Amino acid sequence: MNTQTMNSKPPPALKPEDLRFRQTVPGGANWSHVLKRGTTLRLRDPEGGVNVSAIFFNFELLSERLNVPDTLKAQHTAKLTAGHCLYSDMGRILVSIPRDNLGWHDPLAGHSTREIVNRNFGTADFQSAGNRFHRNARDNFLMELGKYGLGLQDLVMNVNFFGKVTVDGKGALQYCPDHSRPGACVELRAEMNTLVILNTCPHPLHPGGDYAPPPLELAVYSSPTPGPDDICRLSRPENTRGFEITERYFL
C-alpha cells in the first residue's frame, strides 16, 4: 500500500448516477446520517482549517459503537489515513478509509467542551450573541445523540478528521495548526449500516482567537463493497479478519 502516492491524489469526480446527495455543514454545527452499507461519505474541507469531530454506531444495534483504542491497537497506529478502518467494540468494521489526500487525522485528543471553548475563544452565549454564540462539540454531540434515544452514557471517544496531533518526548499532545489545506478530502465507506454523528466545532487543542470555525462540504454516493484487493482489507492482517467478521454479519 503506497499511502504517500494516494495522499497526493485529488479525489475523483463523482458520477451523477452514483451521487445520493451533497450538503454544506456550517462551522460549529452538528449533523448525523445513517450511512448504508454500499455507500461512502466524502468529507471535504473547502476553506482549510476545518475540524470534524465524529462518532459512529451500528444503527441496527446502537449498543455497538466506535472503539478508538481497539481501532489504533489493531492497526499499530496513532493516526488515521487511507487504508485504515474504524472498529466497533464488537470487533467489526463500522467504516473504512479507502481514500484520503491529507494523510493524518487525529484519534487522540477528544472533543471540545463549553469550558474549553470559553477559555480559548471567550464567552458568547445565545442570550448575548444570538445564533453566533460559541458552540462546542460536547453539547452538539449530545444534541444529535438525543435524536436517536442516546445520551451522555453513549458519548464514546471520537475522531477529529482533518486535525493533526503529535506526541512529544514527555507524552504531551501537540496540536499542529494549519494542517488541513483547502480541498483536503477524506472518504468514509460504510461497512455496516452505520450511524454517523459529527460536528464542526473547533478542535479541543485549538489555540483560540476569533471564534470562526470553517464549514464542511460532504457528499454521500453509492460505492461497491470492498473486493479481495481492497486497500483497507490488505493494509493489516487484522483488517483482513475484521472484514471477514463484518461480512459474516450480513450473510
GUPA-93085 format. One record per residue (C-alpha): residue number from 0; residue in three letters; x, y, z. Coordinates in steps of 0.25 Angstrom, whole numbers, plus 2048, in hexadecimal, padded with zeros to 3 digits. Layout:
<NUM,'ALA',<X,Y,Z>>
...
end
This chain:
<0,'MET',<800,800,800>>
<1,'ASN',<806,80D,7FC>>
<2,'THR',<7FF,817,804>>
<3,'GLN',<808,823,800>>
<4,'THR',<804,821,7F2>>
<5,'MET',<7F5,820,7F6>>
<6,'ASN',<7F6,82C,7FF>>
<7,'SER',<7FB,835,7F3>>
<8,'LYS',<7EF,832,7EA>>
<9,'PRO',<7E3,83B,7E9>>
<10,'PRO',<7D6,833,7EB>>
<11,'PRO',<7D0,82F,7DE>>
<12,'ALA',<7C3,836,7D9>>
<13,'LEU',<7B6,82F,7DE>>
<14,'LYS',<7AD,829,7D3>>
<15,'PRO',<7A0,82F,7D3>>
<16,'GLU',<799,822,7D3>>
<17,'ASP',<7A1,81E,7E0>>
<18,'LEU',<79E,82B,7E8>>
<19,'ARG',<794,82A,7F3>>
<20,'PHE',<795,838,7F8>>
<21,'ARG',<79E,843,7FB>>
<22,'GLN',<79E,84D,807>>
<23,'THR',<7A5,858,80D>>
<24,'VAL',<7A6,858,81C>>
<25,'PRO',<7A9,865,823>>
<26,'GLY',<7B4,867,82C>>
<27,'GLY',<7B0,864,83B>>
<28,'ALA',<7A4,85B,836>>
<29,'ASN',<7A0,84D,839>>
<30,'TRP',<79C,842,82E>>
<31,'SER',<798,834,82E>>
<32,'HIS',<794,829,824>>
<33,'VAL',<793,81A,823>>
<34,'LEU',<79D,817,819>>
<35,'LYS',<798,80A,812>>
<36,'ARG',<7A2,7FF,80E>>
<37,'GLY',<7A5,801,800>>
<38,'THR',<7A6,810,801>>
<39,'THR',<7B2,819,804>>
<40,'LEU',<7B3,826,80B>>
<41,'ARG',<7BC,830,805>>
<42,'LEU',<7C1,83C,80F>>
<43,'ARG',<7C8,848,808>>
<44,'ASP',<7CE,854,80F>>
<45,'PRO',<7CB,85F,805>>
<46,'GLU',<7D2,86B,80C>>
<47,'GLY',<7DD,864,814>>
<48,'GLY',<7DD,862,823>>
<49,'VAL',<7D0,85B,825>>
<50,'ASN',<7CF,851,831>>
<51,'VAL',<7C5,846,831>>
<52,'SER',<7C3,83E,83E>>
<53,'ALA',<7BB,831,83B>>
<54,'ILE',<7B6,825,842>>
<55,'PHE',<7B0,818,83C>>
<56,'PHE',<7A5,80E,83F>>
<57,'ASN',<79F,801,839>>
<58,'PHE',<792,806,836>>
<59,'GLU',<78B,7F9,837>>
<60,'LEU',<791,7F7,845>>
<61,'LEU',<794,804,84C>>
<62,'SER',<79C,7FE,857>>
<63,'GLU',<7A7,7FA,84D>>
<64,'ARG',<7AF,807,84B>>
<65,'LEU',<7BD,80C,847>>
<66,'ASN',<7C8,807,850>>
<67,'VAL',<7D4,810,84D>>
<68,'PRO',<7DE,809,856>>
<69,'ASP',<7DC,7FC,84E>>
<70,'THR',<7DC,803,841>>
<71,'LEU',<7EA,808,844>>
<72,'LYS',<7F0,7FB,84A>>
<73,'ALA',<7EB,7F2,83F>>
<74,'GLN',<7F1,7FB,835>>
<75,'HIS',<7FE,7FF,83C>>
<76,'THR',<7FC,80E,83A>>
<77,'ALA',<7F9,81B,842>>
<78,'LYS',<7F3,822,836>>
<79,'LEU',<7E9,81E,82B>>
<80,'THR',<7EA,81F,81C>>
<81,'ALA',<7E8,817,80F>>
<82,'GLY',<7E8,808,812>>
<83,'HIS',<7E3,809,820>>
<84,'CYS',<7D6,804,826>>
<85,'LEU',<7CD,809,831>>
<86,'TYR',<7C9,7FD,83A>>
<87,'SER',<7BE,7FB,843>>
<88,'ASP',<7BE,7F5,851>>
<89,'MET',<7BA,7E8,84C>>
<90,'GLY',<7C6,7E7,842>>
<91,'ARG',<7BE,7EB,836>>
<92,'ILE',<7C1,7F6,82C>>
<93,'LEU',<7B8,802,82C>>
<94,'VAL',<7BE,80A,821>>
<95,'SER',<7CB,809,81A>>
<96,'ILE',<7D4,814,813>>
<97,'PRO',<7D7,810,805>>
<98,'ARG',<7DB,81E,800>>
<99,'ASP',<7E2,829,808>>
<100,'ASN',<7EA,835,801>>
<101,'LEU',<7EE,83B,80F>>
<102,'GLY',<7F6,82F,815>>
<103,'TRP',<7F3,832,824>>
<104,'HIS',<7E6,832,82D>>
<105,'ASP',<7E6,833,83C>>
<106,'PRO',<7E0,828,844>>
<107,'LEU',<7E7,82C,851>>
<108,'ALA',<7E2,83A,856>>
<109,'GLY',<7D3,838,859>>
<110,'HIS',<7CA,844,857>>
<111,'SER',<7C7,852,85B>>
<112,'THR',<7BE,855,867>>
<113,'ARG',<7B7,862,86B>>
<114,'GLU',<7C3,865,875>>
<115,'ILE',<7CE,863,86B>>
<116,'VAL',<7C7,86C,861>>
<117,'ASN',<7C4,877,86B>>
<118,'ARG',<7D3,876,86F>>
<119,'ASN',<7D8,876,861>>
<120,'PHE',<7CE,880,85A>>
<121,'GLY',<7C7,887,865>>
<122,'THR',<7B9,886,86A>>
<123,'ALA',<7AE,889,860>>
<124,'ASP',<7A0,882,863>>
<125,'PHE',<793,883,85C>>
<126,'GLN',<78D,88E,864>>
<127,'SER',<799,897,861>>
<128,'ALA',<79D,893,853>>
<129,'GLY',<790,88C,84D>>
<130,'ASN',<793,882,842>>
<131,'ARG',<7A2,886,842>>
<132,'PHE',<7A4,880,850>>
<133,'HIS',<7B0,877,853>>
<134,'ARG',<7AC,869,851>>
<135,'ASN',<7B5,85D,856>>
<136,'ALA',<7B6,84F,852>>
<137,'ARG',<7B1,848,85F>>
<138,'ASP',<7A3,850,85E>>
<139,'ASN',<7A2,84D,84F>>
<140,'PHE',<7A5,83F,851>>
<141,'LEU',<79A,83D,85C>>
<142,'MET',<790,845,854>>
<143,'GLU',<792,83C,848>>
<144,'LEU',<792,82F,850>>
<145,'GLY',<785,833,856>>
<146,'LYS',<77E,831,849>>
<147,'TYR',<781,822,849>>
<148,'GLY',<77E,820,858>>
<149,'LEU',<78C,821,85C>>
<150,'GLY',<793,82A,867>>
<151,'LEU',<79F,82D,86F>>
<152,'GLN',<7A1,81E,872>>
<153,'ASP',<7A3,81B,863>>
<154,'LEU',<7AD,826,861>>
<155,'VAL',<7B9,81E,85D>>
<156,'MET',<7C7,822,859>>
<157,'ASN',<7C7,82A,84C>>
<158,'VAL',<7D0,82C,840>>
<159,'ASN',<7D3,83A,83B>>
<160,'PHE',<7D4,83A,82C>>
<161,'PHE',<7DD,844,826>>
<162,'GLY',<7E5,846,833>>
<163,'LYS',<7F3,842,836>>
<164,'VAL',<7F9,840,844>>
<165,'THR',<806,83B,847>>
<166,'VAL',<80C,836,854>>
<167,'ASP',<819,83C,859>>
<168,'GLY',<824,834,861>>
<169,'LYS',<81D,837,86E>>
<170,'GLY',<810,831,869>>
<171,'ALA',<809,83F,867>>
<172,'LEU',<800,841,85C>>
<173,'GLN',<804,84C,852>>
<174,'TYR',<7FA,852,849>>
<175,'CYS',<7FE,855,83A>>
<176,'PRO',<7F7,861,835>>
<177,'ASP',<7F4,864,827>>
<178,'HIS',<7F5,855,824>>
<179,'SER',<7E9,854,81B>>
<180,'ARG',<7EA,85B,80E>>
<181,'PRO',<7DF,860,805>>
<182,'GLY',<7DA,854,7FD>>
<183,'ALA',<7DE,849,807>>
<184,'CYS',<7D5,83D,806>>
<185,'VAL',<7D3,830,80D>>
<186,'GLU',<7C9,825,80A>>
<187,'LEU',<7C2,81C,814>>
<188,'ARG',<7BC,80F,80D>>
<189,'ALA',<7B1,809,815>>
<190,'GLU',<7B4,7FA,818>>
<191,'MET',<7A7,7F9,821>>
<192,'ASN',<79A,802,821>>
<193,'THR',<7A2,80C,829>>
<194,'LEU',<79C,818,831>>
<195,'VAL',<7A6,823,82F>>
<196,'ILE',<7A5,82F,839>>
<197,'LEU',<7AE,83B,837>>
<198,'ASN',<7B0,849,839>>
<199,'THR',<7B9,854,834>>
<200,'CYS',<7BD,85B,841>>
<201,'PRO',<7CC,85F,844>>
<202,'HIS',<7D6,854,847>>
<203,'PRO',<7D8,854,856>>
<204,'LEU',<7E6,858,855>>
<205,'HIS',<7E4,863,84C>>
<206,'PRO',<7EC,86F,852>>
<207,'GLY',<7E0,879,851>>
<208,'GLY',<7DE,887,84C>>
<209,'ASP',<7D1,88A,844>>
<210,'TYR',<7C6,880,844>>
<211,'ALA',<7C4,87D,835>>
<212,'PRO',<7C4,86E,833>>
<213,'PRO',<7C4,86B,824>>
<214,'PRO',<7B9,864,81C>>
<215,'LEU',<7BA,855,817>>
<216,'GLU',<7B5,850,80A>>
<217,'LEU',<7B0,842,809>>
<218,'ALA',<7AA,838,7FF>>
<219,'VAL',<7A4,82A,800>>
<220,'TYR',<7A6,821,7F4>>
<221,'SER',<7A4,813,7F0>>
<222,'SER',<7B0,80A,7F1>>
<223,'PRO',<7B3,7FB,7EF>>
<224,'THR',<7B6,7F3,7FB>>
<225,'PRO',<7C5,7F0,7FC>>
<226,'GLY',<7CB,7E5,7F4>>
<227,'PRO',<7D7,7DC,7F7>>
<228,'ASP',<7E2,7E6,7F3>>
<229,'ASP',<7DC,7F2,7FB>>
<230,'ILE',<7E6,7FB,801>>
<231,'CYS',<7DF,7FB,80F>>
<232,'ARG',<7DE,7EC,80F>>
<233,'LEU',<7EC,7E9,80B>>
<234,'SER',<7F3,7F4,814>>
<235,'ARG',<7F4,7EC,820>>
<236,'PRO',<7F1,7DD,823>>
<237,'GLU',<7E8,7E1,82E>>
<238,'ASN',<7DF,7E9,824>>
<239,'THR',<7DE,7DC,81B>>
<240,'ARG',<7D8,7D5,827>>
<241,'GLY',<7D0,7E2,82A>>
<242,'PHE',<7C9,7E2,81C>>
<243,'GLU',<7C6,7D3,81D>>
<244,'ILE',<7BF,7D4,82B>>
<245,'THR',<7B8,7E0,826>>
<246,'GLU',<7B3,7D9,819>>
<247,'ARG',<7AE,7CD,821>>
<248,'TYR',<7A4,7D7,828>>
<249,'PHE',<79D,7D9,81A>>
<250,'LEU',<79D,7CA,816>>
end
